[in-house]
Amino acid sequence: MVCGGIVADGSSLKRSSRWLFSGIAVTLVGFGIQQTGIQFARHFNYNDLFHLTQIGAFLCLYRLAAGLERNSG
């Protein structure tokens, strides 16, 4: 996906790079959450919260891939 973002034309590169950097940022937030070791309830801890943030990161990366596919024609 990163390579596809690099070879895309200028306007789609700007839109695609936003999704790429958003996905990376959400993943980094998730890593930070996982390192805290917080626990909200007996069966809901930092690892569960990390996986919930990864859903958001994967959504961003999906939007990136969908945009690149749409622009490649």
SULHU-V480469 format. One record per pair of residues at least 12 apart in sequence whose ideal C-beta (glycine too) atoms are under 10 Angstrom apart, sorted by sequence separation. I is the first residue (numbers start at 0). GAP is how many residues later the second one is. If there is no record, write none. Layout:
I:GAP
I:GAP
This chain:
3:12
4:12
33:12
32:13
33:13
35:13
1:14
4:14
5:14
31:14
32:14
33:14
35:14
0:15
1:15
4:15
32:15
33:15
34:15
3:16
4:16
29:16
32:16
33:16
32:17
33:17
0:18
1:18
31:18
32:18
0:19
29:19
30:19
32:19
33:19
29:20
32:20
33:20
28:21
29:21
31:21
0:22
1:22
29:22
30:22
26:23
29:23
30:23
28:24
29:24
27:25
29:25
26:26
29:26
25:27
26:27
28:27
29:27
25:28
28:28
25:29
26:29
27:29
25:30
26:30
22:31
24:31
25:31
26:31
24:32
25:32
22:33
23:33
25:33
26:33
21:34
22:34
25:34
26:34
21:35
22:35
24:35
25:35
22:36
23:36
21:37
22:37
23:37
21:38
22:38
20:39
21:39
22:39
18:40
19:40
22:40
18:41
19:41
21:41
22:41
17:42
18:42
21:42
18:43
19:43
20:43
18:44
19:44
17:45
18:45
19:45
17:46
18:46
15:47
16:47
18:47
19:47
14:48
15:48
18:48
19:48
14:49
15:49
17:49
18:49
15:50
15:51
14:52
15:52
14:53
11:55
12:55
15:55
11:56
14:56
11:58
12:58
4:59
7:59
11:59
0:60
3:60
4:60
7:60
10:60
11:60
0:61
3:61
6:61
1:62
4:62
8:62
0:63
3:63
4:63
7:63
8:63
0:64
3:64
7:64
2:65
3:65
6:65
0:67
3:67
3:68
